[in-house]
Amino acid sequence: MPSIQTPPGLEMENFKSYKGHQLVGPFKDFTAIIGPNGAGKSNLMDAISFVLGVRTGQLRGSQL
């Protein structure tokens, strides 16, 4: 099975709360996304999901 290579970063332009050209990264072997409420953590996950072709609703737990 081929291994998945870690992407060096993510470039976004005017994606949700990220205005203008933004570069997020580099991503290491372990990455944690932290920040205050309203900082864009969920929007970053939406951008990664969009690139991978995964619907965000599929990533959320159905029952807690």
Secondary structure, DSSP 4 states (H G I P E B T S, - for coil): -PPPPPPS-EEEEEETTEEEEEEE----SS------TTSSHHHHHHHHHHHHT--HHHHS-S--
